[in-house]
Amino acid sequence: MHRPGIDLSTTREFLEHNELGLAFDCMAHLADDLGLPHGFWQHMHRAAQEMRLYSDEPHMPHRKASASCLRHLAAASGRE
């Protein structure tokens, strides 16, 4: 899907090089900026689980993006 003004080239490059964690980071940041719906965050949550990105370790890579995913899921749960 192409949306004017949104540059996905970095995300695509990470995916092409099998850098899934970095692609996850880019998508989470973009989704935060765009205010994407709950369904998107559910997919991101499943991806984070599959890649084992959730951790309590303070210096884990991708921690900020995975925390953002959990925050969006929790906010949606509070609205239901």
Backbone as numpy.savetxt, mean C-alpha at the origin, in Angstrom:
# Nx Ny Nz CAx CAy CAz Cx Cy Cz
-5.06 0.89 -15.81 -5.91 2.07 -15.81 -5.02 3.30 -15.81
-5.32 4.23 -16.68 -4.56 5.48 -16.76 -5.41 6.62 -16.23
-4.86 7.37 -15.31 -5.54 8.55 -14.79 -4.63 9.74 -15.03
-5.17 10.78 -15.65 -4.35 11.97 -15.93 -3.72 12.54 -14.66
-2.47 12.92 -14.77 -1.77 13.53 -13.65 -1.19 12.56 -12.65
-1.38 11.27 -12.86 -0.85 10.28 -11.92 0.26 9.50 -12.62
1.44 9.57 -12.05 2.60 8.91 -12.64 2.86 7.58 -11.93
2.62 6.50 -12.62 2.84 5.17 -12.06 4.14 4.53 -12.57
4.97 5.32 -13.24 6.17 4.75 -13.85 7.12 4.13 -12.82
7.27 4.76 -11.67 8.16 4.20 -10.64 7.60 2.89 -10.11
6.30 2.86 -9.86 5.67 1.62 -9.38 5.83 0.52 -10.41
5.59 0.84 -11.68 5.75 -0.16 -12.75 7.18 -0.68 -12.81
8.14 0.23 -12.67 9.55 -0.18 -12.71 9.87 -1.14 -11.57
9.38 -0.84 -10.38 9.60 -1.74 -9.25 8.97 -3.11 -9.52
7.76 -3.12 -10.07 7.10 -4.39 -10.38 7.87 -5.18 -11.44
8.35 -4.48 -12.46 9.12 -5.15 -13.51 10.39 -5.80 -12.98
10.94 -5.23 -11.91 12.17 -5.77 -11.32 11.88 -6.62 -10.08
10.62 -7.00 -9.92 10.18 -7.86 -8.82 10.50 -7.26 -7.45
10.47 -5.94 -7.36 10.67 -5.23 -6.09 9.28 -4.95 -5.51
8.65 -6.01 -5.03 7.24 -5.91 -4.63 7.04 -5.03 -3.40
7.96 -5.08 -2.46 7.84 -4.23 -1.28 7.92 -2.75 -1.63
8.82 -2.40 -2.53 8.93 -1.00 -2.95 7.70 -0.56 -3.74
7.18 -1.46 -4.57 5.94 -1.16 -5.29 4.79 -0.96 -4.30
4.74 -1.78 -3.26 3.73 -1.65 -2.22 3.82 -0.27 -1.56
5.04 0.16 -1.24 5.24 1.48 -0.64 4.69 2.58 -1.53
5.02 2.52 -2.82 4.55 3.53 -3.78 3.03 3.55 -3.86
2.44 2.36 -3.94 0.98 2.29 -4.07 0.29 2.79 -2.80
0.83 2.48 -1.65 0.22 2.94 -0.40 0.29 4.46 -0.30
1.41 5.01 -0.68 1.57 6.47 -0.64 0.59 7.14 -1.62
0.50 6.62 -2.82 -0.41 7.15 -3.82 -1.87 7.02 -3.36
-2.21 5.87 -2.80 -3.58 5.63 -2.33 -3.94 6.59 -1.20
-2.98 6.88 -0.33 -3.22 7.88 0.73 -3.55 9.24 0.11
-2.75 9.62 -0.88 -2.95 10.92 -1.53 -4.28 11.00 -2.26
-4.70 9.90 -2.87 -5.93 9.89 -3.67 -7.19 9.58 -2.87
-7.01 9.11 -1.65 -8.17 8.74 -0.84 -8.94 7.57 -1.43
-8.22 6.53 -1.82 -8.86 5.38 -2.46 -9.78 4.63 -1.49
-10.76 3.92 -2.03 -11.79 3.29 -1.18 -11.29 2.08 -0.40
-12.12 1.66 0.53 -11.83 0.54 1.42 -11.43 -0.73 0.66
-12.08 -1.00 -0.45 -11.77 -2.20 -1.22 -10.32 -2.25 -1.66
-9.77 -1.10 -2.03 -8.35 -1.05 -2.40 -7.48 -1.46 -1.23
-7.80 -0.93 -0.05 -7.00 -1.22 1.14 -7.13 -2.67 1.56
-8.26 -3.29 1.28 -8.40 -4.72 1.56 -7.42 -5.52 0.69
-7.30 -5.15 -0.57 -6.33 -5.81 -1.46 -4.90 -5.57 -0.98
-4.63 -4.34 -0.55 -3.29 -4.03 -0.04 -3.00 -4.84 1.22
-3.99 -5.00 2.06 -3.84 -5.78 3.29 -3.47 -7.23 2.97
-4.18 -7.82 2.01 -3.86 -9.20 1.63 -2.45 -9.30 1.06
-2.05 -8.30 0.28 -0.69 -8.29 -0.28 0.34 -8.17 0.85
0.08 -7.30 1.81 1.02 -7.13 2.92 1.15 -8.41 3.74
0.04 -9.09 3.94 0.09 -10.37 4.65 0.90 -11.39 3.86
0.64 -11.47 2.57 1.34 -12.44 1.73 2.85 -12.17 1.71
3.23 -10.90 1.71 4.65 -10.53 1.68 5.25 -10.43 3.08
4.43 -10.68 4.11 4.87 -10.62 5.50 5.47 -9.25 5.85
4.73 -8.20 5.51 5.21 -6.85 5.75 4.83 -6.31 7.12
3.89 -6.96 7.81 3.48 -6.48 9.13 4.49 -6.93 10.17
4.98 -5.97 10.94 5.96 -6.27 11.97 5.94 -5.17 13.03
6.29 -5.53 14.24 6.41 -4.54 15.31 7.83 -3.98 15.40
8.71 -4.52 14.60 10.09 -4.06 14.62 10.17 -2.62 14.08
10.79 -1.71 14.82 10.79 -0.30 14.42 11.56 0.01 13.14
12.49 -0.84 12.75 13.31 -0.53 11.59 13.02 -1.45 10.40
11.85 -2.06 10.40 11.49 -2.94 9.28 11.21 -2.11 8.03
11.69 -2.57 6.89 11.34 -1.88 5.65 9.83 -1.97 5.43
9.28 -0.99 4.81 7.86 -0.97 4.43 6.93 -0.80 5.62
7.47 -0.49 6.78 6.64 -0.38 7.98 5.63 0.76 7.86
6.06 1.89 7.32 5.16 3.04 7.20 3.99 2.72 6.28
4.26 2.07 5.16 3.20 1.73 4.20 2.25 0.69 4.77
2.79 -0.31 5.46 1.91 -1.33 6.03 1.09 -0.76 7.18
1.66 0.17 7.94 0.91 0.82 9.01 -0.22 1.66 8.43
0.03 2.29 7.31 -1.01 3.07 6.64 -2.16 2.16 6.21
-1.83 1.00 5.72 -2.84 0.02 5.32 -3.71 -0.37 6.52
-3.09 -0.69 7.62 -3.84 -1.07 8.82 -4.70 0.08 9.34
-4.18 1.28 9.25 -4.92 2.46 9.70 -6.20 2.65 8.87
-6.09 2.48 7.57 -7.27 2.62 6.69 -8.29 1.52 6.96
-7.82 0.31 7.19 -8.75 -0.79 7.50 -9.46 -0.54 8.82
-8.73 -0.06 9.82 -9.33 0.21 11.12 -10.35 1.34 11.03
-10.04 2.35 10.26 -10.97 3.48 10.09 -12.25 3.02 9.42
-12.12 2.14 8.42 -13.29 1.62 7.72 -14.12 0.74 8.65
-13.45 -0.02 9.52 -14.16 -0.88 10.47 -14.96 -0.04 11.46
-14.43 1.10 11.83 -15.12 1.99 12.75 -16.36 2.63 12.15
-16.36 2.75 10.82 -17.52 3.35 10.14 -18.62 2.35 9.88
-18.30 1.06 9.92 -19.31 0.03 9.60 -20.23 -0.24 10.75
